[in-house]
Amino acid sequence: MMERIASFVTRRSKLIIAIVILANLAALVSFSRFSLDTEFLNFFDADDAEVVAYHEINAKYDTGEAVTVLLEGQQSLLTTDNLLAVYQLQTQITPVTDVKQVQSYIPAEIATNGMVVPVTADFIRHNAALLGQFIDQQYFLTDQFLSDDRLSAIIVVGIEVGADSSPVVDKLRSIIDGHPELKLTLAGNPIIKDTVVGYLVSILFILLPFAVGLILLVFYFVLRHKQLTPLAMLPAAFGALWTFGTIFFSGNELSLVTVITPIFIIVIGSAYGLHYVSHFQENLVKYGDSIMATRQTLKMVGTPLVLATLTTMAGFASLMWGDAVPMRQMGLFVTLGIAYAGLLAIFFLPAVLSHLKLNMSAPPAQSQRLGRLVSWASAQRLPVILVFTAMAIAAGIYIPKLEVVSDQLMFFKESSEIRQASAQIEEHFGSAQPLIGEMTSDEGPSAIYDATEASRLLFVERELEAQSGIKNVTSIFDLIIGFSRMTTGAEAYPDNPATIQAFLSQLGDDGAESWLSDEGFRLMIRPAGLEADDIGALRQWTSTQPSIRVITGMPILFDEFNKIVVQSQVRSLGLALALVFLMLLFTLRSLKAALVGLLPIVLTIGAVMTFLVVSNFNLNILTANLSAIVIGVGVDYSIHLISGIYYFRREGMDGSEAVDAALGSVSRPVLANALGLSIGLSVLFLSPLLIHIQAAAVMWVAMVISSMAALLIIPQFYRYKTALRVVKTNP
């Protein structure tokens, strides 16, 4: 089979090169459709029950996304200067396009001398002390917007439902830059999305080229040839380019997860080019002719390349059976990218090399010494077995402790401004990512006029507020009590309909509709330190409360996403191992060889899971994908070594000789690829996103363990007595 492919490649090399050039041009054209997707709700299927509930309640109460502006002063925010600064900030934000509402601790109007007076800049200049006292002692919304020490406050900027938040965020950033007298920081879901856009662009246009450069340096160190080094990268580089073309021409966008798809394709797919070029280099020295070297190289590594491509594709394809949308997208596009890289390594790269006139010398002496060193290490049977047995025991201890952690802030470093601002807001006011709920009453909207029913619902609220992870709960009933206390001094819920009507008139129709509907009453729930166990307990408590119809919000959605990640991880991991095993069994036609080929992968997965626990990274949307990646990459090393052992057996060598010869030939490209992949992914340590840094650390562990496990464990099954029985046939 490989002989026919080699013949076709050498005879039709110009046609192959022309087709690749045209495909590259088409892929470049696709960049006219370049687009980024930072919407976290797109992590879910559109018909997901939690997502549907989230959209329904926001549509019912006409509540869109909100930006929280954190204000911090060195002195009380109730001083004249600070009141004027905050008021000016509000007046600048209010007319911004698509801003629906601006709320802060400064009231729109104040009652004084028997008159209701609007609060303006002029009023503040002449009555700052009066206004400050009112806010400090009487205003019913003070606690929601001003901290107890009066040094921190928030302004909540509501955005119109369905509006694009990006222009609003851009305008807010320019506005706060004009207020150096206060420390101002933006937080909230729109800020997270806007921040991520800039990060994704830097990853694509800075980190990706940097990754390619690092891999080229490693490859040059191994090959020591200026022409062959970049050629070894071409299958992976073009495969990544074609993947971009597939993504954009299919109408998809790059997300937080799929944005690093080309990096994975380059660092993984480069293995194919390196393996081919490394053996081509040896054969060119041996035969002295590019055509003959091409034929011999394809004969030796063609089948392992095909098998490595298929098994890697199987590892990633398993992700497509998961419930998490980003995992399915990653599975689809990386699978295609690996297929592209594999085809290019088998057809395009040989076509190019067969035409080149290269000056070639024998591999450097250190390469031969590396093979001998690995061969010696693999012969140390007892230490090898003890080390990997200890790793397996550690995995058995730590894997049960593995947790799933997913929330929007997990993408950012602890030192990032957005995480620090969110922590500050949560400490004083509750999370900038609030929950939203709905209470119902048999009396419908008229329940606000029934003090008894209102008191019952308020009691349910206070019980909700007592749940772990909940800082405060607000409804229209709380606002009515606060208004009544401010105007009458009464602490109880008012039984005078006139007082309630006066409050509703101040809210206006739009304001009232954001708090009550024909079906119920909206709850604004501010969590603080809400964890997965708290959400589970909250769900349980809610199920016992007939007055609570629904509680949803981003924290709830990400808890749901955690469950999806776990289910998808178990399903995809089992499927990937099964697919790889079947492919190994079908190709190698040996149950022993298939099982031996899987062993290093299983050990590597165990090591990765152990590292996730020890490092406190745990499972998230990206680290959950890495197990499939480990399978796809790690199996390549097993395949190349086992195939090399078979090849040298067919050449007449006995067990130990075949193992030593295979290690001498394979260890250099395997270790170079593992090192190159790890160093290439090390650019993710420079990523502003914490989740990418975690991925880089995990891949270092995975590549070191998978390469060493393949080179040290597999020889244990082919040396000594078992291997000596067979000389020229497959085991």
Secondary structure, 3 states (H helix, E strand, C coil): CHHHHHHHHHHCHHHHHHHHHHHHHHHHHHHHHCCECCCHHHHCCCCCHHHHHHHHHHHHCCCCCEEEEEEECCCCCCCHHHHHHHHHHHHHHCCCCCEEEEECCCCCEEEECCEEEECCHHHHHHHHHHHHHHHHHCCCCHHHHECCCCCEEEEEEEECCCCCHHHHHHHHHHHHCCCCCCEEEEECHHHHHHHHHHHHHHHHHHHHHHHHHHHHHHHHHHHCCCCHHHHHHHHHHHHHHHHHHHHHHCCCCECCCHHHHHHHHHHHHHHHHHHHHHHHHHHHHHHCCHHHHHHHHHHHHHHHHHHHHHHHHHHHHHHHHCCCHHHHHHHHHHHHHHHHHHHHHHHHHHHHHCCCCCCCCCCCHHHHHHHHHHHHHHCCHHHHHHHHHHHHHHHHHHHHHCCECCCHHHHECCCCHHHHHHHHHHHHHCCCCCEEEEECCCCHHHHHHCHHHHHHHHHHHHHHHCCCCEEEEECHHHHHHHHHHHHHCCCCCCCCHHHHHHHHHHHHHHHHHCCECCCCEEEEEEECCCCHHHHHHHHHHHHCCCCEEEEEEHHHHHHHHHHHHHHHHHHHHHHHHHHHHHHHHHHHCCHHHHHHHHHHHHHHHHHHHHHHHHCCCCECCCCCCHHHHHHHHHHHHHHHHHHHHHHHHHCCCCHHHHHHHHHHHHHHHHHHHHHHHHHHHHHHHHCCEHHHHHHHHHHHHHHHHHHHHHHHHHHHHCCHHHHHCCCCCCC
